[in-house]
Amino acid sequence: MWTVYIPEGKFSFDDRQAIATRITDHYAKVMGFPRFWVSVAFHEQPLGGLFQGGEPADNFVRIWIDHAIRRGSPEQYERFLTGMWEALGEWIRDRGFELEVHGDETPIAFWQIDGITPPRDPQSEDWKRWQLENKASALLGK
């Protein structure tokens, strides 16, 4: 789940759609995750709704990633964040916005989709089926 705080009126619907698609593509292509595992919520902040350093921030984007799928090493997270910055740069950096990102890791045991604990093994038939069907379904391996 990506929660993206953006200044009001600075990102069109098409911009938000493209950003959400780019984020989803990263997880699907680079990490092999089913696309429906990726959620992106945009929260527009009116001037005076988001402050940075005690001052109104209308050129500031804040991304909060709640990650529940897999744990990584510090090196993997560094590569992930660098790749994210590059992937989103045309909407953030190239438009002169400042960006801050942080992520939290939800324990995988505390994560379900439609009452089903997602498969953990990317080589399993369940994982492959979820990826192909792009939706949750009963686990065959249980």
Secondary structure, 3 states (H helix, E strand, C coil): CEEEEEECCCCCHHHHHHHHHHHHHHHHHHCCCCHHHCCEEEEEECCCCCEECCEECCCEEEEEEEECCCCCCHHHHHHHHHHHHHHHCCCCHHHCCEEEEEEEECCHHHCCECCECCCCCCCCHHHHHHHHHCCCCCCCCC
